[in-house]
Amino acid sequence: MIERRPLLTATAHLVLMLGVAIVAFPVLITLIGSTQTAEQISTSNPLSLWPGGHGLESYRMALMGGKTSGGSTIAPLAPMLWVSLVSALVIAVGKIAISLLSAFAIVYFRFPLRNVVFWMIFVTLMLPVEVRIGPTYEVVSNLGMLNTYAGLTVPLIASATATFLFRQFFLTVPDELVEAARMDGAGPMRFFWDVLLPLSRTSIAALFVIQFIYGWNQYLWPLLVTTSEDMYPVVLGIKRAIFGEVYVEWNVVMATAILAMLPPALVVMLMQKWFVKGLVDTEK
């Protein structure tokens, strides 16, 4: 029997609506600002909450670039969106592929110091980014990978967290499945491809969403390894639009921010069902 508590339900809904309002209000302000002119944004105190009529102009300027009425030069956003998309996809797919194979090897292969190898991977989670970023940059520089997609993505592909999560999941797979696959003549990779991957699809989907957003939002590493504007991701494009000019075209900056939010938001919406199942589904 389910006990009905109207007051508790109303309070829970109120808290949820308050949380949504807090999160959505800055996005709404950004969206409204992108439809106004830079002069309106600069002179309005506070910013008007009524949409303006310059949205198409702001988004065209953000995507295609060019000279603004204030004399600022806007770099085109379209190439930056492409760089961010390629980097995010390579990082997400690469992390999942390497983590799946490494967890598979640790769980199902018997080799000396197997647990030591796992803990060596896991201990890397305790190293702060500042400790690893200097040596990593030197390696990337010596290999001539600056201003390349490889330099943007390869150092970020390895993931101890994903390896740990897949290892824990593989440990829950019944041994009977392994024995049945062996009796049917399936080799290790056949077992991995036909049994483990289908069972892992919800975990893969959840990790893909998380890692795609992680790759899309990268700022510090691209800031170090890219000096050419052709290889700037969209996050650096926003930073350049704000700090690169004396007069900031805030309407273009806000249009750029909205465009930068669309791909990860689209990924989350399209994969929401699989993402939730990957986090909460306990059926194996």
C-alpha positions in Angstrom: 0.0 0.0 0.0 1.4 3.4 -1.0 0.8 6.1 1.6 -0.2 9.4 0.1 1.4 12.6 1.6 0.1 15.6 -0.4 2.3 18.1 1.6 5.5 16.1 1.1 4.7 15.7 -2.6 4.0 19.4 -3.0 7.3 20.2 -1.2 9.3 17.9 -3.3 7.8 19.4 -6.5 8.5 22.9 -5.2 12.1 22.1 -4.5 12.5 20.5 -7.9 11.0 23.5 -9.6 13.2 25.8 -7.6 16.3 23.8 -8.7 15.3 23.9 -12.3 14.7 27.7 -12.1 18.2 28.3 -10.6 19.8 26.2 -13.3 17.7 27.5 -16.2 17.7 31.2 -15.4 21.3 31.9 -16.5 20.6 30.0 -19.7 17.5 32.1 -20.3 19.5 35.3 -19.7 22.1 34.1 -22.2 19.5 33.3 -24.8 17.7 36.6 -24.4 21.1 38.5 -24.5 22.0 36.8 -27.7 18.9 38.4 -29.4 19.9 41.9 -28.4 22.7 44.3 -29.5 25.9 44.8 -27.6 24.9 48.4 -26.9 21.6 47.3 -25.3 23.4 44.8 -23.1 26.1 47.3 -22.0 23.6 50.1 -21.2 20.8 48.1 -19.6 21.0 47.8 -15.9 19.6 45.3 -15.2 19.5 43.4 -18.5 16.1 43.5 -20.1 14.3 40.2 -20.0 12.4 40.9 -23.2 13.9 39.3 -26.3 15.3 41.6 -28.9 15.2 41.5 -32.7 18.9 40.9 -33.5 19.1 37.1 -32.8 19.7 36.1 -36.4 22.5 38.7 -36.8 24.2 37.6 -33.6 24.1 33.9 -34.4 25.3 34.5 -38.0 28.2 36.6 -36.7 29.1 33.9 -34.2 29.0 31.1 -36.7 30.6 32.9 -39.7 32.7 35.5 -38.0 33.6 39.0 -39.4 33.8 42.6 -38.4 31.2 44.0 -36.1 29.8 47.5 -35.9 32.0 48.2 -32.9 35.1 47.4 -34.9 35.8 44.0 -33.2 36.9 41.0 -35.3 34.9 37.8 -34.5 36.5 34.5 -35.4 34.1 32.0 -37.0 32.7 29.5 -34.6 31.9 26.7 -37.1 35.5 25.4 -37.3 35.8 25.4 -33.5 32.6 23.4 -33.2 34.0 20.9 -35.6 37.3 20.6 -33.6 35.3 20.2 -30.3 33.0 17.6 -31.9 35.9 15.5 -33.3 37.8 15.8 -30.0 34.8 14.8 -27.8 33.9 11.8 -30.0 37.5 10.5 -30.2 38.0 11.0 -26.4 34.6 9.3 -25.6 35.0 6.4 -28.0 38.7 5.9 -27.2 38.2 6.0 -23.4 35.4 3.4 -23.6 37.4 1.1 -26.0 40.6 1.1 -24.0 38.8 0.8 -20.7 36.7 -2.2 -22.0 39.8 -4.0 -23.2 41.9 -3.3 -20.1 39.1 -4.4 -17.7 38.5 -7.5 -19.9 42.2 -8.4 -19.6 42.3 -7.8 -15.9 39.2 -9.9 -15.1 39.5 -12.8 -17.5 43.2 -13.3 -18.1 45.5 -14.9 -15.6 48.9 -13.3 -15.7 51.6 -12.4 -13.0 50.9 -9.4 -10.9 47.4 -8.9 -12.3 46.1 -7.2 -9.2 49.2 -5.0 -9.0 48.6 -3.8 -12.6 45.0 -3.0 -11.7 46.0 -1.0 -8.6 48.7 0.8 -10.6 46.0 1.9 -13.0 43.6 2.8 -10.1 46.2 4.8 -8.2 46.5 7.3 -11.1 43.2 8.7 -9.9 45.0 10.1 -6.9 47.4 12.1 -9.0 46.2 15.7 -9.5 46.1 17.1 -13.0 48.9 19.6 -12.2 51.3 16.7 -11.6 50.6 15.0 -14.9 50.1 17.9 -17.2 53.8 19.1 -17.4 55.3 15.7 -18.3 52.4 15.0 -20.7 52.9 18.3 -22.5 56.6 17.6 -22.9 55.9 14.2 -24.4 53.3 15.6 -26.8 55.7 18.4 -27.8 58.6 16.1 -28.4 56.4 13.9 -30.6 55.4 16.9 -32.7 51.7 16.6 -31.8 51.1 20.2 -30.9 48.2 21.8 -32.9 46.9 18.4 -34.0 43.9 16.3 -33.2 46.2 13.6 -31.8 47.6 16.1 -29.4 44.2 17.2 -28.3 42.8 13.7 -27.7 45.4 10.9 -27.2 46.7 12.1 -23.8 43.1 12.3 -22.5 42.0 8.8 -23.7 43.2 6.7 -20.8 40.7 6.4 -18.0 41.2 4.7 -14.7 37.6 5.5 -13.7 36.1 3.7 -16.7 38.4 0.8 -16.3 37.4 0.4 -12.7 33.7 0.6 -13.5 33.9 -2.0 -16.3 36.0 -4.3 -14.1 33.4 -4.2 -11.4 30.7 -5.0 -13.9 32.6 -7.9 -15.5 33.1 -9.4 -12.0 29.3 -9.7 -11.7 29.0 -11.7 -14.9 28.2 -15.3 -13.9 31.1 -17.8 -14.5 28.6 -20.1 -16.2 28.5 -17.8 -19.2 32.3 -18.1 -19.5 32.1 -21.9 -19.3 29.2 -22.0 -21.8 31.1 -19.9 -24.3 34.2 -22.0 -23.8 32.3 -25.2 -24.4 30.8 -23.7 -27.6 34.3 -23.1 -28.9 34.3 -19.3 -28.5 37.7 -17.7 -28.1 38.4 -14.8 -25.7 37.6 -12.1 -28.3 34.5 -13.9 -29.5 33.3 -14.1 -25.9 34.1 -10.4 -25.4 32.3 -9.3 -28.6 29.2 -11.6 -28.4 28.6 -11.7 -24.7 30.3 -9.0 -22.7 29.6 -6.1 -25.1 25.8 -6.7 -25.3 25.7 -7.0 -21.6 27.6 -3.7 -21.2 25.6 -1.6 -23.6 23.8 0.5 -20.9 27.1 1.1 -19.0 28.8 2.1 -22.3 25.9 4.5 -23.1 26.2 6.2 -19.7 29.9 6.5 -19.9 29.7 7.8 -23.5 27.5 10.7 -22.4 29.8 11.5 -19.4 33.0 11.3 -21.5 31.5 13.2 -24.4 30.7 16.1 -22.2 34.1 15.8 -20.5 35.8 16.0 -23.9 33.6 18.8 -25.2 34.3 21.0 -22.1 38.1 20.6 -22.1 39.8 24.0 -21.6 43.1 23.7 -19.8 44.7 21.0 -22.1 43.7 22.6 -25.4 44.9 25.9 -24.0 48.4 24.4 -23.7 48.7 22.3 -26.9 47.0 24.6 -29.4 48.6 27.9 -30.6 46.9 27.9 -34.0 43.3 29.3 -34.3 42.5 26.5 -36.7 42.7 24.0 -33.8 40.9 26.0 -31.1 37.9 24.2 -29.6 34.7 26.1 -28.9 35.5 26.7 -25.2 38.7 28.6 -26.2 36.6 30.4 -28.8 34.4 31.8 -26.0 37.4 32.8 -24.0 38.9 34.5 -27.0 35.7 36.4 -27.7 35.7 37.8 -24.1 39.4 38.5 -23.6 40.6 39.0 -27.1 39.1 42.4 -27.8 39.0 45.8 -26.1 35.3 46.1 -26.8 33.4 42.9 -26.0 30.4 42.0 -28.3 28.4 40.4 -25.5 25.5 39.5 -27.8 27.9 37.4 -30.0 29.5 35.9 -26.9 26.1 34.8 -25.6 25.2 33.4 -29.0 28.5 31.5 -29.0 27.7 30.1 -25.5 24.2 28.9 -26.6 25.7 27.2 -29.7 28.3 25.6 -27.6 25.7 24.1 -25.3 23.6 22.6 -28.1 25.7 19.5 -29.0 26.2 18.1 -25.4 22.5 18.9 -24.7 21.5 17.0 -27.8 23.6 14.0 -26.8 22.0 13.9 -23.3 18.5 14.2 -24.7 19.0 11.5 -27.4 20.7 9.1 -25.0 18.7 9.9 -21.8 17.0 6.6 -21.6 20.2 4.6 -22.0 22.1 7.0 -19.7 19.6 6.5 -16.8 19.5 2.7 -17.3 23.3 2.6 -17.2 23.3 4.4 -13.9 20.4 2.7 -12.1 19.7 -0.6 -13.8 20.8 -3.5 -11.6 19.6 -6.4 -13.9 22.4 -8.3 -15.5 
